[in-house]
Every structure is written in structure tokens, then in C-alpha cells.
């Protein structure tokens, strides 16, 4: 693959979606990170990685908000001319561009399949909604200048349908909840593959940055948030909520414990309902 750039488009304001929030949809939290973070991370994970990564917004955004992917936000002056301003920011040496909607946080395998195939194709969801464009820079320069993303996509061939499990946009709270369940399942499967036991995985919630040691057992109803670290051979009992905390090896949290911003030493035992830290 020649040099390419990734562009995540987040131009819709809060009032343009049915999410009923003052916060733009792409900034809503999903497993401890914003929706846009998940899209940016998926683009960076493609091989080879993009030489440049842009976040196209209608208002200035501090890149620290996304913490992780090396993204350069571009606040366009006119939403309808987003491609023209994006193209100018890329400079020379980029001959293909992957454009992805920031409200499509579940895309992964579909992006891999799209970028592995021919150029000048679009990726759509099951209902026809536009998810991504994979095109030569020459083509997009010709047809997309001063056009909206959807208008430009009509002139490009449609790729094979996206993976049904990934092919949707978050435009309301129901879709946000659907994405939350799906990303939870991905995270839990990753931990189980690394040697962690979840007794009822459908009942837990685990943020993307959480670290859990091998042979630890997670009981039903557990919530692990932020930069929490759980040691090896630890038991996290039912109904525990742990936020930004370090729990050592061989610890037993008997249940319904609330920990925030605290450290639990190795082999400690916390009786039910014990609280540590600040709330």
C-alpha cells in the first residue's frame, strides 16, 4: 500500500442527532473513551498504518481529549467544503485517503476489508448509511470539493456490505447503548483470552484501559472503570465498582465494594460493602 492518510469526520453538532445532549455525539463516552477515539484507534490499527491522521470538526478540539492516537484536529471554516480544507492539510506525498464517520465506533474488520480492496469505493451500513470512503486523492479532489460527504459518495462504487455487527452509526441513545454492549463484549473476550474468568460476562462493565491479571475471577455485576489495574489470582466479588484504583495480587473483594482512586495491597481481604477512596 502506498502512503495514505486517515480522516475521521466529526462535523455534526449535538442538535443534528437524536441523542438529546449538549455534547456532540462523537465525544460521548464509550468504555471510558469517546466514540471518536474508537474510530481513530481502528484507523491507526490498519496495516500499514496511515502516515497522517486527521479529525475533521466544525469547531476547535483539543487533541488531548482523545489521548492516544496521534491525531491532528482540523476545524473547517465551512462544513460543506470540508474536503478542500482537509486536502490542503495533507500536503504532498499522500495518494489515497480513508474517510470514516466519527459516529461509527464499531468498525474494525470492515475497514480492513475495505482498504485491502480496490480504491474508489464506499462502505455502507445495512440501511444504506455512509460509513467510510476509500478513494484516490485524485478522485476525491475532483468530485468532492465543495460537496458534502454523502454527495461525493454517490459518485463512487459501493463496496461489499460492511460486517453487520459493525455497520451502524451512533445517532441516538439506543445506538449508543448497542455500541456499549458490543465494545464490552470485545473487551471481555480479550481479557478471557488472556486468562481471566468472568462468571456471567453479560452482566459486567469494563472500560477499555482496565488491566486484569491472569487467573483472576470476576463475579456478576462488577464495574471496572478508568485506569483500574486488578492483579493476578484475585477475586472481585459480585456488585463491586472499582474506579481508577490498583488492586493487588491474591486479593479478595467479597462483594458490593466501592473503590475509587485507591490501592489495595496484595492478599488483602475486604468484607462486603467496604468502601475505600473518595466518592
C-alpha positions as a Markdown table, in Angstrom:
| # | Residue | x | y | z |
|---|---|---|---|---|
| 1 | Unk | 0.0 | 0.0 | 0.0 |
| 2 | Unk | 1.3 | 3.4 | -0.9 |
| 3 | Unk | 1.3 | 6.4 | 1.5 |
| 4 | Unk | -2.2 | 7.1 | 2.7 |
| 5 | Unk | -4.0 | 9.3 | 5.2 |
| 6 | Unk | -6.9 | 8.6 | 7.5 |
| 7 | Unk | -9.6 | 11.3 | 8.1 |
| 8 | Unk | -12.3 | 10.9 | 10.7 |
| 9 | Unk | -15.2 | 13.3 | 10.0 |
| 10 | Unk | -17.0 | 14.7 | 13.0 |
| 11 | Unk | -18.9 | 17.7 | 11.6 |
| 12 | Unk | -22.4 | 17.0 | 13.1 |
| 13 | Unk | -23.4 | 19.2 | 16.0 |
| 14 | Unk | -25.3 | 18.0 | 19.0 |
| 15 | Unk | -28.6 | 19.3 | 17.7 |
| 16 | Unk | -28.2 | 17.3 | 14.4 |
| 17 | Unk | -28.5 | 13.9 | 16.1 |
| 18 | Unk | -31.4 | 12.5 | 18.2 |
| 19 | Unk | -29.1 | 12.0 | 21.2 |
| 20 | Unk | -30.7 | 14.9 | 23.1 |
| 21 | Unk | -27.4 | 16.3 | 24.5 |
| 22 | Unk | -25.4 | 19.5 | 24.5 |
| 23 | Unk | -22.3 | 17.3 | 23.8 |
| 24 | Unk | -21.6 | 16.3 | 20.2 |
| 25 | Unk | -22.2 | 12.7 | 19.7 |
| 26 | Unk | -18.6 | 11.8 | 18.7 |
| 27 | Unk | -17.5 | 13.0 | 22.2 |
| 28 | Unk | -19.9 | 10.8 | 24.1 |
| 29 | Unk | -18.1 | 8.2 | 26.3 |
| 30 | Unk | -17.9 | 4.6 | 25.3 |
| 31 | Unk | -16.0 | 2.2 | 27.6 |
| 32 | Unk | -14.1 | 5.1 | 29.1 |
| 33 | Unk | -13.2 | 6.8 | 25.8 |
| 34 | Unk | -15.0 | 8.9 | 23.3 |
| 35 | Unk | -16.7 | 7.5 | 20.3 |
| 36 | Unk | -14.2 | 9.3 | 18.0 |
| 37 | Unk | -11.3 | 7.7 | 20.0 |
| 38 | Unk | -12.6 | 4.2 | 19.0 |
| 39 | Unk | -12.8 | 5.2 | 15.3 |
| 40 | Unk | -9.3 | 6.9 | 15.4 |
| 41 | Unk | -7.9 | 3.8 | 17.0 |
| 42 | Unk | -9.4 | 1.5 | 14.4 |
| 43 | Unk | -7.8 | 3.6 | 11.6 |
| 44 | Unk | -4.4 | 3.6 | 13.3 |
| 45 | Unk | -4.6 | -0.2 | 13.7 |
| 46 | Unk | -4.7 | -0.8 | 10.0 |
| 47 | Unk | -1.6 | -2.2 | 8.3 |
| 48 | Unk | 0.4 | -0.4 | 7.2 |
| 49 | Unk | -0.6 | 2.5 | 9.5 |
| 50 | Unk | -1.6 | 5.8 | 8.0 |
| 51 | Unk | 1.2 | 8.3 | 7.5 |
| 52 | Unk | -1.2 | 11.1 | 8.7 |
| 53 | Unk | -4.3 | 11.1 | 10.8 |
| 54 | Unk | -6.8 | 13.9 | 10.8 |
| 55 | Unk | -10.0 | 14.6 | 12.8 |
| 56 | Unk | -12.3 | 17.0 | 10.8 |
| 57 | Unk | -14.5 | 19.0 | 13.0 |
| 58 | Unk | -16.7 | 22.1 | 12.8 |
| 59 | Unk | -15.2 | 23.6 | 16.0 |
| 60 | Unk | -11.7 | 23.5 | 17.5 |
| 61 | Unk | -11.0 | 20.4 | 19.6 |
| 62 | Unk | -8.0 | 19.8 | 22.0 |
| 63 | Unk | -6.3 | 16.6 | 20.7 |
| 64 | Unk | -5.6 | 15.7 | 24.4 |
| 65 | Unk | -9.3 | 14.8 | 24.6 |
| 66 | Unk | -8.6 | 11.7 | 22.5 |
| 67 | Unk | -5.5 | 10.6 | 24.4 |
| 68 | Unk | -3.6 | 8.0 | 22.4 |
| 69 | Unk | -3.8 | 8.2 | 18.6 |
| 70 | Unk | -1.5 | 10.8 | 17.1 |
| 71 | Unk | -4.3 | 12.9 | 15.6 |
| 72 | Unk | -4.3 | 16.4 | 14.2 |
| 73 | Unk | -7.7 | 18.1 | 14.5 |
| 74 | Unk | -8.8 | 20.4 | 11.7 |
| 75 | Unk | -11.6 | 22.8 | 12.4 |
| 76 | Unk | -13.1 | 23.6 | 9.0 |
| 77 | Unk | -14.5 | 27.0 | 8.3 |
| 78 | Unk | -17.3 | 25.8 | 6.1 |
| 79 | Unk | -18.8 | 22.3 | 6.7 |
| 80 | Unk | -19.8 | 22.0 | 3.1 |
| 81 | Unk | -16.2 | 22.5 | 2.0 |
| 82 | Unk | -14.6 | 20.1 | 4.4 |
| 83 | Unk | -12.7 | 18.0 | 1.8 |
| 84 | Unk | -11.0 | 21.1 | 0.3 |
| 85 | Unk | -9.6 | 22.1 | 3.7 |
| 86 | Unk | -8.7 | 18.5 | 4.6 |
| 87 | Unk | -6.8 | 18.1 | 1.3 |
| 88 | Unk | -4.8 | 21.2 | 1.9 |
| 89 | Unk | -3.7 | 20.0 | 5.3 |
| 90 | Unk | -2.4 | 16.7 | 3.9 |
| 91 | Unk | 0.3 | 18.2 | 1.7 |
| 92 | Unk | 2.2 | 16.2 | -0.9 |
| 93 | Unk | 3.0 | 12.5 | -0.9 |
| 94 | Unk | -0.5 | 11.2 | 0.0 |
| 95 | Unk | -2.2 | 9.5 | -2.9 |
| 96 | Unk | -5.1 | 7.8 | -1.1 |
| 97 | Unk | -7.4 | 8.7 | 1.8 |
| 98 | Unk | -9.6 | 6.7 | 4.1 |
| 99 | Unk | -12.5 | 8.9 | 5.3 |
| 100 | Unk | -14.6 | 7.5 | 8.2 |
| 101 | Unk | -17.6 | 8.8 | 10.0 |
| 102 | Unk | -16.8 | 9.5 | 13.7 |
| 103 | Unk | -20.1 | 8.1 | 14.7 |
| 104 | Unk | -19.1 | 4.5 | 13.6 |
| 105 | Unk | -17.2 | 3.3 | 16.6 |
| 106 | Unk | -17.5 | -0.4 | 16.0 |
| 107 | Unk | -15.8 | -0.5 | 12.6 |
| 108 | Unk | -12.8 | -2.8 | 12.5 |
| 109 | Unk | -12.8 | -5.9 | 10.2 |
| 110 | Unk | -14.9 | -3.9 | 7.7 |
| 111 | Unk | -12.2 | -1.2 | 7.4 |
| 112 | Unk | -9.5 | -3.9 | 6.9 |
| 113 | Unk | -11.5 | -5.4 | 4.1 |
| 114 | Unk | -12.3 | -2.0 | 2.5 |
| 115 | Unk | -8.6 | -0.8 | 2.5 |
| 116 | Unk | -7.4 | -4.2 | 1.3 |
| 117 | Unk | -9.5 | -3.9 | -1.9 |
| 118 | Unk | -9.6 | -1.6 | -4.8 |
| 119 | Unk | -9.7 | 2.2 | -4.5 |
| 120 | Unk | -12.7 | 4.4 | -5.1 |
| 121 | Unk | -15.3 | 2.5 | -3.1 |
| 122 | Unk | -17.6 | 3.4 | -0.2 |
| 123 | Unk | -18.7 | 1.3 | 2.8 |
| 124 | Unk | -22.3 | 1.5 | 3.8 |
| 125 | Unk | -24.4 | 0.0 | 6.6 |
| 126 | Unk | -27.3 | -2.3 | 6.2 |
| 127 | Unk | -29.7 | 0.7 | 6.0 |
| 128 | Unk | -27.6 | 2.4 | 3.3 |
| 129 | Unk | -26.0 | 4.9 | 5.7 |
| 130 | Unk | -22.5 | 6.0 | 4.7 |
| 131 | Unk | -19.8 | 4.7 | 7.0 |
| 132 | Unk | -16.5 | 5.2 | 5.1 |
| 133 | Unk | -14.9 | 6.2 | 1.8 |
| 134 | Unk | -11.7 | 4.6 | 0.4 |
| 135 | Unk | -10.5 | 6.6 | -2.6 |
| 136 | Unk | -7.6 | 8.0 | -4.5 |
| 137 | Unk | -6.8 | 11.6 | -3.6 |
| 138 | Unk | -7.1 | 12.5 | -7.3 |
| 139 | Unk | -10.7 | 11.3 | -7.5 |
| 140 | Unk | -11.8 | 12.9 | -4.3 |
| 141 | Unk | -10.1 | 16.2 | -5.3 |
| 142 | Unk | -12.1 | 16.1 | -8.5 |
| 143 | Unk | -15.6 | 15.1 | -7.2 |
| 144 | Unk | -15.7 | 16.1 | -3.5 |
| 145 | Unk | -14.5 | 19.7 | -3.4 |
| 146 | Unk | -17.3 | 21.9 | -2.0 |
| 147 | Unk | -19.6 | 18.9 | -1.6 |
| 148 | Unk | -21.0 | 17.1 | 1.4 |
| 149 | Unk | -19.6 | 13.6 | 2.2 |
| 150 | Unk | -22.8 | 11.9 | 1.1 |
| 151 | Unk | -22.9 | 13.8 | -2.2 |
| 152 | Unk | -19.4 | 12.7 | -3.1 |
| 153 | Unk | -20.1 | 9.1 | -2.2 |
| 154 | Unk | -22.9 | 8.8 | -4.7 |
| 155 | Unk | -20.3 | 9.0 | -7.5 |
| 156 | Unk | -18.1 | 6.2 | -6.1 |
| 157 | Unk | -18.9 | 2.4 | -6.3 |
| 158 | Unk | -20.3 | 0.7 | -3.2 |
| 159 | Unk | -18.0 | -1.9 | -1.7 |
| 160 | Unk | -19.3 | -5.2 | -0.3 |
| 161 | Unk | -21.7 | -4.7 | 2.6 |
| 162 | Unk | -20.0 | -4.0 | 5.9 |
| 163 | Unk | -19.9 | -6.6 | 8.7 |
| 164 | Unk | -23.5 | -6.5 | 10.1 |
| 165 | Unk | -22.1 | -6.4 | 13.6 |
| 166 | Unk | -20.1 | -3.2 | 12.9 |
| 167 | Unk | -22.3 | -1.5 | 10.3 |
| 168 | Unk | -24.2 | 1.2 | 12.1 |
| 169 | Unk | -23.9 | 4.9 | 13.2 |
| 170 | Unk | -24.5 | 6.2 | 16.7 |
| 171 | Unk | -27.1 | 8.9 | 16.2 |
| 172 | Unk | -29.3 | 8.3 | 19.3 |
| 173 | Unk | -29.1 | 6.7 | 22.8 |
| 174 | Unk | -30.3 | 3.3 | 21.6 |
| 175 | Unk | -27.4 | 3.0 | 19.2 |
| 176 | Unk | -25.0 | 4.3 | 21.9 |
| 177 | Unk | -26.3 | 1.5 | 24.2 |
| 178 | Unk | -25.9 | -1.1 | 21.4 |
| 179 | Unk | -22.3 | 0.1 | 20.8 |
| 180 | Unk | -21.6 | 0.0 | 24.6 |
| 181 | Unk | -22.7 | -3.7 | 24.8 |
| 182 | Unk | -20.7 | -4.6 | 21.7 |
| 183 | Unk | -17.4 | -2.9 | 22.9 |
| 184 | Unk | -17.9 | -4.5 | 26.4 |
| 185 | Unk | -18.1 | -7.9 | 24.7 |
| 186 | Unk | -14.9 | -7.3 | 22.8 |
| 187 | Unk | -13.1 | -6.2 | 25.9 |
| 188 | Unk | -14.3 | -9.1 | 27.9 |
| 189 | Unk | -13.3 | -11.6 | 25.2 |
| 190 | Unk | -9.8 | -10.1 | 25.1 |
| 191 | Unk | -9.4 | -10.5 | 28.9 |
| 192 | Unk | -10.7 | -14.1 | 28.8 |
| 193 | Unk | -8.2 | -14.9 | 26.1 |
| 194 | Unk | -5.5 | -13.6 | 28.5 |
| 195 | Unk | -6.6 | -15.9 | 31.3 |
| 196 | Unk | -9.3 | -14.0 | 33.2 |
| 197 | Unk | -12.6 | -15.7 | 34.2 |
| 198 | Unk | -15.9 | -13.9 | 34.1 |
| 199 | Unk | -18.7 | -15.9 | 35.7 |
| 200 | Unk | -21.5 | -14.0 | 33.9 |
| 201 | Unk | -19.8 | -11.8 | 31.3 |
| 202 | Unk | -23.1 | -10.3 | 30.1 |
| 203 | Unk | -23.6 | -8.6 | 33.5 |
| 204 | Unk | -20.2 | -6.7 | 33.8 |
| 205 | Unk | -18.9 | -3.4 | 32.5 |
| 206 | Unk | -15.2 | -3.0 | 31.8 |
| 207 | Unk | -13.5 | 0.2 | 30.4 |
| 208 | Unk | -11.0 | -0.2 | 27.6 |
| 209 | Unk | -8.0 | 0.9 | 29.7 |
| 210 | Unk | -8.6 | -1.6 | 32.5 |
| 211 | Unk | -5.8 | -4.2 | 33.2 |
| 212 | Unk | -6.6 | -7.5 | 34.8 |
| 213 | Unk | -4.1 | -10.2 | 35.8 |
| 214 | Unk | -4.2 | -13.9 | 34.9 |
| 215 | Unk | -6.4 | -16.3 | 36.9 |
| 216 | Unk | -8.5 | -13.5 | 38.4 |
| 217 | Unk | -12.2 | -14.2 | 38.8 |
| 218 | Unk | -14.8 | -11.6 | 38.1 |
| 219 | Unk | -18.2 | -12.2 | 39.6 |
| 220 | Unk | -21.5 | -10.9 | 38.2 |
| 221 | Unk | -22.4 | -7.2 | 38.3 |
| 222 | Unk | -18.9 | -5.9 | 38.5 |
| 223 | Unk | -18.0 | -2.5 | 37.1 |
| 224 | Unk | -14.3 | -1.7 | 36.4 |
| 225 | Unk | -13.7 | 1.9 | 35.2 |
| 226 | Unk | -10.9 | 4.3 | 34.2 |
| 227 | Unk | -7.3 | 3.2 | 34.6 |
| 228 | Unk | -8.0 | 0.4 | 37.1 |
| 229 | Unk | -5.5 | -2.4 | 37.5 |
| 230 | Unk | -6.5 | -5.7 | 39.0 |
| 231 | Unk | -3.7 | -8.1 | 40.0 |
| 232 | Unk | -3.4 | -11.8 | 39.3 |
| 233 | Unk | -5.3 | -14.6 | 41.2 |
| 234 | Unk | -7.7 | -12.0 | 42.6 |
| 235 | Unk | -11.4 | -12.4 | 43.2 |
| 236 | Unk | -13.7 | -9.5 | 42.5 |
| 237 | Unk | -17.0 | -10.3 | 44.2 |
| 238 | Unk | -20.5 | -9.5 | 43.0 |
| 239 | Unk | -21.6 | -5.9 | 42.6 |
| 240 | Unk | -18.2 | -4.3 | 43.1 |
| 241 | Unk | -17.4 | -1.0 | 41.5 |
| 242 | Unk | -13.7 | -0.1 | 41.1 |
| 243 | Unk | -12.6 | 3.2 | 39.6 |
| 244 | Unk | -9.0 | 4.4 | 38.8 |
| 245 | Unk | -7.7 | 2.0 | 41.5 |
| 246 | Unk | -4.9 | -0.6 | 41.9 |
| 247 | Unk | -5.9 | -3.9 | 43.4 |
| 248 | Unk | -3.0 | -6.3 | 44.2 |
| 249 | Unk | -2.4 | -10.0 | 43.6 |
| 250 | Unk | -4.4 | -12.6 | 45.6 |
| 251 | Unk | -6.9 | -10.0 | 46.8 |
| 252 | Unk | -10.5 | -10.9 | 47.7 |
| 253 | Unk | -13.2 | -8.3 | 47.4 |
| 254 | Unk | -16.1 | -10.1 | 48.9 |
| 255 | Unk | -18.8 | -8.1 | 47.2 |
| 256 | Unk | -20.5 | -4.8 | 46.8 |
| 257 | Unk | -17.2 | -2.9 | 47.5 |
| 258 | Unk | -16.7 | 0.6 | 46.2 |
| 259 | Unk | -13.1 | 1.6 | 45.4 |
| 260 | Unk | -12.0 | 4.9 | 43.8 |
| 261 | Unk | -8.5 | 6.3 | 43.5 |
| 262 | Unk | -7.1 | 3.9 | 46.0 |
| 263 | Unk | -4.6 | 1.0 | 46.3 |
| 264 | Unk | -5.4 | -2.4 | 47.9 |
| 265 | Unk | -2.3 | -4.4 | 49.0 |
| 266 | Unk | -1.5 | -7.9 | 47.9 |
| 267 | Unk | -3.6 | -10.7 | 49.6 |
| 268 | Unk | -5.9 | -8.3 | 51.3 |
| 269 | Unk | -9.5 | -9.3 | 52.1 |
| 270 | Unk | -12.3 | -6.7 | 52.0 |
| 271 | Unk | -15.5 | -7.6 | 53.7 |
| 272 | Unk | -18.8 | -6.9 | 51.8 |
| 273 | Unk | -19.8 | -3.2 | 51.5 |
| 274 | Unk | -16.4 | -1.8 | 52.5 |
| 275 | Unk | -15.7 | 1.5 | 50.7 |
| 276 | Unk | -12.2 | 2.9 | 50.0 |
| 277 | Unk | -11.2 | 6.3 | 48.5 |
| 278 | Unk | -13.4 | 9.3 | 47.7 |
| 279 | Unk | -16.9 | 9.4 | 46.3 |
